[in-house]
Amino acid sequence: MNTPGTIDRPLTHDPQKQAPMTPSTHEPAGSATEDFTTSGANDSRQNRTREMQLIPEALARAHMHDRLQEAQRERQASGLLTARRMQRRAERASRRARRALAMAVMQ
């Protein structure tokens, strides 16, 4: 049963060039299960796997965003500390200058 044009040896492997299957006459009409497409299922599965592959990237992006915000808050805090330190230094210098001026006037 290996003649050309059978299931074992089709004339062509291109499904669009093959002859369509016809129902046999000895089968009652409607006995076979209906054709259904699984393209929706495949599309959702592909989207799901694509999303699964992108999860580490999204997590890394979120982590990077958090780290950048933390660094920015740290810079603001260190800038505030530096400003307070400089303010105290200026106040001390001002007190010294006032004291020196008072000592000069008193003599």
DSSP file with accessible surface (Angstrom, degrees, kcal/mol):
  #  RESIDUE AA STRUCTURE BP1 BP2  ACC     N-H-->O    O-->H-N    N-H-->O    O-->H-N    TCO  KAPPA ALPHA  PHI   PSI    X-CA   Y-CA   Z-CA
    1    1 A M              0   0  198      0, 0.0     7,-0.2     0, 0.0     5,-0.0   0.000 360.0 360.0 360.0  33.5    0.0    0.0    0.0
    2    2 A N        +     0   0   96      6,-0.1     3,-0.1     5,-0.1     0, 0.0  -0.221 360.0 140.4-104.4  42.9    2.8    2.4   -0.7
    3    3 A T    >   -     0   0   87      1,-0.1     3,-1.0     2,-0.0     6,-0.4  -0.593  62.2 -93.1 -83.8 149.5    1.5    3.9   -3.9
    4    4 A P  T 3  S+     0   0  102      0, 0.0    -1,-0.1     0, 0.0     7,-0.1  -0.295 108.4  37.9 -61.8 143.5    1.9    7.6   -4.4
    5    5 A G  T 3  S+     0   0   46      4,-2.8     2,-0.2     1,-0.3     6,-0.1   0.544  90.3 112.6  94.5   8.3   -1.0    9.8   -3.3
    6    6 A T  S <  S-     0   0   42      3,-1.1    -1,-0.3    -3,-1.0    -4,-0.0  -0.470  85.1 -95.6-101.3-179.2   -1.9    7.8   -0.1
    7    7 A I  S    S+     0   0  164      1,-0.2    -1,-0.1    -2,-0.2    -5,-0.1   0.908 125.7  49.7 -64.6 -38.6   -1.5    8.8    3.5
    8    8 A D  S    S+     0   0  114      1,-0.3    -1,-0.2    -7,-0.2    -6,-0.1   0.881 127.5  22.2 -67.3 -38.3    1.9    7.2    3.7
    9    9 A R  S    S-     0   0  146     -6,-0.4    -4,-2.8     3,-0.0    -3,-1.1  -0.725  79.8-168.9-132.1  85.9    3.2    8.9    0.6
   10   10 A P        -     0   0   40      0, 0.0     3,-0.1     0, 0.0    -3,-0.1  -0.340  30.7-123.1 -72.3 155.6    1.3   12.0   -0.3
   11   11 A L  S    S+     0   0  148      1,-0.2     2,-0.3    -7,-0.1     7,-0.0   0.866  96.3  10.7 -64.4 -35.8    1.8   13.7   -3.7
   12   12 A T        -     0   0   44      2,-0.1    -1,-0.2     1,-0.1    -7,-0.0  -0.984  59.0-144.8-140.8 153.3    2.9   16.9   -1.9
   13   13 A H  S    S+     0   0  161     -2,-0.3    -1,-0.1    -3,-0.1     3,-0.1   0.488  73.9 103.0 -94.8  -4.8    3.7   17.8    1.6
   14   14 A D    >>  -     0   0   62      1,-0.2     3,-1.1     2,-0.0     4,-0.8  -0.685  64.7-151.2 -77.6 117.6    2.1   21.3    1.2
   15   15 A P  T 34 S+     0   0   97      0, 0.0     3,-0.5     0, 0.0    -1,-0.2   0.829  92.6  57.4 -65.3 -25.7   -1.3   21.1    3.0
   16   16 A Q  T 34 S+     0   0  179      1,-0.2    -2,-0.0    -3,-0.1    -3,-0.0   0.766 106.7  48.8 -76.6 -22.4   -2.8   23.7    0.7
   17   17 A K  T <4 S+     0   0  156     -3,-1.1    -1,-0.2     2,-0.1     2,-0.1   0.562  92.8  96.4 -91.4  -8.1   -2.0   21.7   -2.4
   18   18 A Q  S  < S-     0   0   85     -4,-0.8     3,-0.1    -3,-0.5    -5,-0.0  -0.463  86.9-100.0 -80.8 154.4   -3.4   18.5   -1.1
   19   19 A A        -     0   0   87     -2,-0.1    -1,-0.1     1,-0.1    -2,-0.1  -0.466  44.2-105.5 -70.7 142.1   -7.0   17.5   -1.9
   20   20 A P        -     0   0  112      0, 0.0     2,-0.3     0, 0.0    -1,-0.1  -0.356  37.1-104.4 -68.3 150.8   -9.5   18.2    0.8
   21   21 A M        -     0   0  187     -3,-0.1    -3,-0.0    -2,-0.0     0, 0.0  -0.563  34.5-154.9 -75.3 134.9  -10.7   15.3    2.8
   22   22 A T        -     0   0  115     -2,-0.3     2,-0.1    -3,-0.1    -3,-0.0  -0.885  23.0-107.4-109.7 143.8  -14.3   14.2    1.9
   23   23 A P        -     0   0  114      0, 0.0     2,-0.1     0, 0.0     6,-0.0  -0.390  38.0-113.7 -68.3 144.3  -16.5   12.4    4.3
   24   24 A S    >   -     0   0   47      1,-0.1     3,-0.8    -2,-0.1     0, 0.0  -0.405  16.5-125.4 -75.3 158.3  -17.0    8.8    3.6
   25   25 A T  T 3  S+     0   0  146      1,-0.2    -1,-0.1    -2,-0.1     4,-0.1   0.760 104.7  60.7 -78.0 -23.4  -20.5    7.6    2.5
   26   26 A H  T 3  S+     0   0  159      2,-0.1    -1,-0.2     0, 0.0    -2,-0.0   0.519  87.3  87.3 -86.2  -2.1  -20.8    4.9    5.2
   27   27 A E  S <  S-     0   0   98     -3,-0.8     2,-0.1     1,-0.0     3,-0.1  -0.788  84.0-117.7 -93.2 136.6  -20.5    7.4    8.1
   28   28 A P    >   -     0   0   94      0, 0.0     3,-1.5     0, 0.0     4,-0.3  -0.428  39.7 -94.9 -69.3 149.5  -23.7    9.0    9.3
   29   29 A A  T 3  S+     0   0  109      1,-0.2    -4,-0.0     2,-0.1     0, 0.0  -0.398 107.8  16.2 -66.3 137.6  -23.8   12.8    9.0
   30   30 A G  T 3  S+     0   0   82     -2,-0.1    -1,-0.2    -3,-0.1     4,-0.1   0.609  88.3 117.1  78.8  10.0  -22.7   14.7   12.1
   31   31 A S    <   +     0   0   68     -3,-1.5     2,-0.1     2,-0.1    -2,-0.1   0.812  58.1  76.4 -79.6 -28.5  -21.1   11.7   13.7
   32   32 A A  S    S-     0   0   69     -4,-0.3     2,-0.1     1,-0.1     3,-0.1  -0.459  93.7-101.1 -80.7 153.9  -17.6   13.2   13.7
   33   33 A T        -     0   0  129     -2,-0.1    -1,-0.1     1,-0.1    -2,-0.1  -0.452  45.8-101.0 -71.5 148.9  -16.6   15.8   16.2
   34   34 A E        -     0   0  173     -2,-0.1     2,-0.2     1,-0.1    -1,-0.1  -0.341  36.0-105.2 -71.0 150.5  -16.7   19.4   14.9
   35   35 A D        -     0   0  163     -3,-0.1     2,-0.4    -2,-0.0    -1,-0.1  -0.508  41.8-176.5 -70.5 141.0  -13.5   21.1   13.9
   36   36 A F        -     0   0  163     -2,-0.2     2,-0.4    -3,-0.1    -3,-0.0  -0.991  20.4-128.9-139.0 148.0  -12.3   23.7   16.4
   37   37 A T        -     0   0  120     -2,-0.4     3,-0.2     1,-0.1     4,-0.2  -0.774   9.2-165.4 -97.7 143.6   -9.4   26.0   16.3
   38   38 A T     >  +     0   0   69     -2,-0.4     4,-2.8     1,-0.1     5,-0.2   0.095  59.3 111.0-109.0  19.7   -7.0   26.3   19.1
   39   39 A S  H  > S+     0   0   65      1,-0.2     4,-3.1     2,-0.2     5,-0.2   0.898  77.1  52.2 -64.6 -37.5   -5.5   29.6   17.8
   40   40 A G  H  > S+     0   0   48      2,-0.2     4,-2.6    -3,-0.2    -1,-0.2   0.932 112.1  45.8 -61.1 -44.6   -7.0   31.5   20.8
   41   41 A A  H  > S+     0   0   43      2,-0.2     4,-2.4     1,-0.2    -2,-0.2   0.917 114.4  48.0 -64.4 -42.6   -5.5   29.0   23.2
   42   42 A N  H  X S+     0   0   71     -4,-2.8     4,-2.9     2,-0.2    -2,-0.2   0.913 111.7  50.3 -65.0 -41.2   -2.1   29.1   21.4
   43   43 A D  H  X S+     0   0   86     -4,-3.1     4,-2.9     2,-0.2     5,-0.2   0.940 112.8  45.6 -62.5 -45.2   -2.1   32.9   21.3
   44   44 A S  H  X S+     0   0   54     -4,-2.6     4,-2.6    -5,-0.2    -1,-0.2   0.894 113.2  50.7 -66.2 -35.6   -2.9   33.2   25.0
   45   45 A R  H  X S+     0   0  125     -4,-2.4     4,-2.6    -5,-0.2    -2,-0.2   0.925 111.2  48.4 -66.2 -41.0   -0.2   30.6   25.8
   46   46 A Q  H  X S+     0   0  107     -4,-2.9     4,-2.6     1,-0.2    -2,-0.2   0.928 112.5  48.2 -64.1 -43.2    2.3   32.5   23.7
   47   47 A N  H  X S+     0   0   74     -4,-2.9     4,-2.9     1,-0.2    -1,-0.2   0.909 111.2  51.5 -62.6 -40.4    1.4   35.7   25.4
   48   48 A R  H  X S+     0   0  137     -4,-2.6     4,-2.7     2,-0.2    -2,-0.2   0.937 111.8  45.3 -62.8 -44.8    1.7   34.0   28.8
   49   49 A T  H  X S+     0   0   72     -4,-2.6     4,-2.3     2,-0.2    -1,-0.2   0.906 112.9  51.3 -67.9 -36.2    5.1   32.6   28.0
   50   50 A R  H  X S+     0   0  123     -4,-2.6     4,-1.6     2,-0.2    -2,-0.2   0.936 111.8  47.0 -64.5 -43.1    6.2   36.0   26.7
   51   51 A E  H  X S+     0   0  126     -4,-2.9     4,-0.9     1,-0.2    -2,-0.2   0.911 110.6  52.6 -63.2 -40.2    5.0   37.7   29.8
   52   52 A M  H  < S+     0   0  121     -4,-2.7     3,-0.5     1,-0.2    -1,-0.2   0.880 109.1  49.7 -63.0 -37.2    6.7   35.0   31.9
   53   53 A Q  H  < S+     0   0  146     -4,-2.3     4,-0.4     1,-0.2    -1,-0.2   0.805 111.2  49.7 -71.1 -27.3   10.0   35.7   30.1
   54   54 A L  H  X S+     0   0   87     -4,-1.6     4,-2.5     1,-0.2    -1,-0.2   0.579  87.1  87.1 -88.3  -7.4    9.6   39.5   30.7
   55   55 A I  H  X S+     0   0   81     -4,-0.9     4,-2.9    -3,-0.5     5,-0.2   0.938  87.5  49.3 -60.4 -47.2    8.9   39.1   34.4
   56   56 A P  H  > S+     0   0   82      0, 0.0     4,-2.6     0, 0.0    -1,-0.2   0.911 111.8  50.2 -60.4 -36.2   12.6   39.2   35.4
   57   57 A E  H  > S+     0   0  104     -4,-0.4     4,-2.5     2,-0.2    -2,-0.2   0.927 111.6  47.3 -66.1 -42.9   13.2   42.3   33.3
   58   58 A A  H  X S+     0   0   50     -4,-2.5     4,-2.6     2,-0.2    -1,-0.2   0.911 112.7  49.6 -64.6 -40.1   10.2   44.0   34.9
   59   59 A L  H  X S+     0   0  115     -4,-2.9     4,-2.7     2,-0.2    -2,-0.2   0.916 111.2  48.9 -64.0 -42.3   11.4   43.1   38.3
   60   60 A A  H  X S+     0   0   61     -4,-2.6     4,-2.7    -5,-0.2    -2,-0.2   0.903 111.1  50.5 -63.9 -40.1   14.9   44.4   37.5
   61   61 A R  H  X S+     0   0  147     -4,-2.5     4,-2.4     2,-0.2    -2,-0.2   0.926 112.3  46.4 -64.2 -43.1   13.4   47.6   36.2
   62   62 A A  H  X S+     0   0   50     -4,-2.6     4,-2.5     2,-0.2    -2,-0.2   0.913 113.1  49.7 -65.1 -40.9   11.3   48.1   39.4
   63   63 A H  H  X S+     0   0  115     -4,-2.7     4,-2.5     2,-0.2    -2,-0.2   0.922 111.1  49.3 -63.3 -42.8   14.3   47.3   41.6
   64   64 A M  H  X S+     0   0  121     -4,-2.7     4,-2.6     1,-0.2    -2,-0.2   0.909 109.9  51.5 -63.1 -41.6   16.4   49.8   39.7
   65   65 A H  H  X S+     0   0  105     -4,-2.4     4,-2.4     1,-0.2    -2,-0.2   0.926 111.0  47.9 -61.5 -45.2   13.7   52.4   40.0
   66   66 A D  H  X S+     0   0   88     -4,-2.5     4,-2.5     1,-0.2    -2,-0.2   0.905 111.7  49.9 -61.9 -42.4   13.6   51.8   43.8
   67   67 A R  H  X S+     0   0  139     -4,-2.5     4,-2.6     2,-0.2    -1,-0.2   0.890 109.9  50.7 -64.7 -39.8   17.4   52.0   44.1
   68   68 A L  H  X S+     0   0  104     -4,-2.6     4,-2.4     2,-0.2    -2,-0.2   0.918 111.4  47.9 -64.8 -41.7   17.5   55.3   42.1
   69   69 A Q  H  X S+     0   0   77     -4,-2.4     4,-2.7     2,-0.2    -2,-0.2   0.916 111.7  50.5 -64.3 -40.9   14.8   56.8   44.4
   70   70 A E  H  X S+     0   0   83     -4,-2.5     4,-2.4     1,-0.2    -2,-0.2   0.920 110.9  48.5 -62.1 -42.7   16.7   55.6   47.5
   71   71 A A  H  X S+     0   0   35     -4,-2.6     4,-2.5     2,-0.2    -1,-0.2   0.900 110.9  50.9 -64.6 -39.3   19.9   57.1   46.2
   72   72 A Q  H  X S+     0   0  102     -4,-2.4     4,-2.4     2,-0.2    -2,-0.2   0.926 110.6  48.2 -65.3 -42.3   18.1   60.4   45.4
   73   73 A R  H  X S+     0   0  141     -4,-2.7     4,-2.6     1,-0.2    -2,-0.2   0.899 111.4  51.4 -63.3 -38.5   16.7   60.5   49.0
   74   74 A E  H  X S+     0   0  129     -4,-2.4     4,-2.9     2,-0.2     5,-0.2   0.910 109.0  50.1 -64.6 -42.0   20.1   59.8   50.4
   75   75 A R  H  X S+     0   0  156     -4,-2.5     4,-2.5     2,-0.2    -2,-0.2   0.914 111.4  48.8 -62.3 -41.9   21.6   62.6   48.3
   76   76 A Q  H  X S+     0   0  127     -4,-2.4     4,-2.4     2,-0.2    -2,-0.2   0.924 112.4  48.6 -64.1 -41.5   19.0   65.0   49.6
   77   77 A A  H  X S+     0   0   52     -4,-2.6     4,-2.5     2,-0.2    -2,-0.2   0.919 112.7  47.0 -65.1 -42.9   19.5   63.9   53.2
   78   78 A S  H  X S+     0   0   61     -4,-2.9     4,-2.4     1,-0.2    -1,-0.2   0.894 111.6  51.8 -68.3 -34.8   23.3   64.3   52.9
   79   79 A G  H  X S+     0   0   38     -4,-2.5     4,-2.5    -5,-0.2    -2,-0.2   0.909 109.7  49.7 -65.4 -38.9   22.8   67.7   51.3
   80   80 A L  H  X S+     0   0   91     -4,-2.4     4,-2.5     2,-0.2    -2,-0.2   0.922 110.7  49.7 -65.1 -42.6   20.6   68.8   54.1
   81   81 A L  H  X S+     0   0   95     -4,-2.5     4,-2.5     1,-0.2    -2,-0.2   0.915 111.0  49.5 -62.1 -41.8   23.2   67.6   56.7
   82   82 A T  H  X S+     0   0   63     -4,-2.4     4,-2.6     1,-0.2    -2,-0.2   0.919 110.3  50.5 -63.8 -41.7   25.9   69.5   54.9
   83   83 A A  H  X S+     0   0   53     -4,-2.5     4,-2.3     1,-0.2    -2,-0.2   0.920 111.3  47.9 -64.1 -41.7   23.8   72.6   54.8
   84   84 A R  H  X S+     0   0  131     -4,-2.5     4,-2.5     2,-0.2    -1,-0.2   0.907 111.2  51.1 -64.5 -41.2   23.0   72.4   58.6
   85   85 A R  H  X S+     0   0  118     -4,-2.5     4,-2.2     1,-0.2    -2,-0.2   0.935 111.7  46.8 -61.0 -44.6   26.7   71.8   59.3
   86   86 A M  H  X S+     0   0  116     -4,-2.6     4,-2.5     1,-0.2    -1,-0.2   0.871 110.0  54.2 -66.9 -35.3   27.7   74.9   57.3
   87   87 A Q  H  X S+     0   0  115     -4,-2.3     4,-2.5     2,-0.2    -1,-0.2   0.937 109.1  47.6 -64.4 -44.1   25.0   76.9   59.0
   88   88 A R  H  X S+     0   0  126     -4,-2.5     4,-2.4     2,-0.2    -2,-0.2   0.908 111.6  51.1 -62.6 -39.7   26.3   76.0   62.4
   89   89 A R  H  X S+     0   0  143     -4,-2.2     4,-2.4     1,-0.2    -1,-0.2   0.920 110.7  48.4 -63.2 -41.8   29.8   76.9   61.3
   90   90 A A  H  X S+     0   0   60     -4,-2.5     4,-2.5     1,-0.2    -1,-0.2   0.893 110.2  51.4 -66.6 -39.6   28.7   80.3   60.0
   91   91 A E  H  X S+     0   0   88     -4,-2.5     4,-2.5     2,-0.2    -1,-0.2   0.916 110.4  49.2 -63.3 -41.1   26.8   81.0   63.3
   92   92 A R  H  X S+     0   0  109     -4,-2.4     4,-2.6     2,-0.2    -2,-0.2   0.927 111.5  48.8 -62.5 -43.7   30.0   80.1   65.3
   93   93 A A  H  X S+     0   0   45     -4,-2.4     4,-2.5     1,-0.2    -1,-0.2   0.901 110.6  51.6 -62.7 -39.1   32.0   82.4   63.0
   94   94 A S  H  X S+     0   0   55     -4,-2.5     4,-2.5     2,-0.2    -2,-0.2   0.920 110.0  48.3 -64.7 -42.8   29.4   85.2   63.5
   95   95 A R  H  X S+     0   0  121     -4,-2.5     4,-2.7     2,-0.2    -2,-0.2   0.910 111.8  50.1 -63.2 -41.8   29.6   84.8   67.3
   96   96 A R  H  X S+     0   0  141     -4,-2.6     4,-2.8     2,-0.2    -2,-0.2   0.924 111.5  48.1 -61.9 -42.4   33.4   84.9   67.2
   97   97 A A  H  X S+     0   0   61     -4,-2.5     4,-2.5     2,-0.2    -2,-0.2   0.915 112.3  48.8 -65.9 -40.9   33.3   88.1   65.1
   98   98 A R  H  X S+     0   0  164     -4,-2.5     4,-2.6     2,-0.2    -1,-0.2   0.918 113.0  48.1 -63.6 -42.0   30.8   89.7   67.4
   99   99 A R  H  X S+     0   0  149     -4,-2.7     4,-2.6     2,-0.2    -2,-0.2   0.913 111.5  49.5 -64.4 -44.9   32.8   88.8   70.4
  100  100 A A  H  X S+     0   0   62     -4,-2.8     4,-2.2     2,-0.2    -2,-0.2   0.909 112.0  49.3 -61.9 -38.3   36.0   90.1   68.8
  101  101 A L  H  X S+     0   0  115     -4,-2.5     4,-2.3     1,-0.2    -2,-0.2   0.926 110.9  49.3 -67.9 -41.1   34.2   93.4   67.9
  102  102 A A  H  X S+     0   0   52     -4,-2.6     4,-2.3     1,-0.2    -2,-0.2   0.908 110.8  50.2 -64.7 -39.6   32.9   93.8   71.5
  103  103 A M  H  X S+     0   0  113     -4,-2.6     4,-1.1     1,-0.2    -1,-0.2   0.897 110.8  49.9 -64.7 -38.6   36.4   93.2   72.9
  104  104 A A  H  < S+     0   0   68     -4,-2.2    -2,-0.2     1,-0.2    -1,-0.2   0.886 112.2  46.8 -69.0 -37.3   37.9   95.8   70.5
  105  105 A V  H  < S+     0   0  112     -4,-2.3    -2,-0.2     1,-0.2    -1,-0.2   0.883 108.4  56.4 -72.2 -35.3   35.2   98.4   71.5
  106  106 A M  H  <        0   0  160     -4,-2.3    -1,-0.2    -5,-0.2    -2,-0.2   0.788 360.0 360.0 -68.4 -26.1   35.7   97.7   75.2
  107  107 A Q     <        0   0  192     -4,-1.1    -3,-0.1    -5,-0.2    -4,-0.0   0.040 360.0 360.0 -90.1 360.0   39.4   98.5   75.1
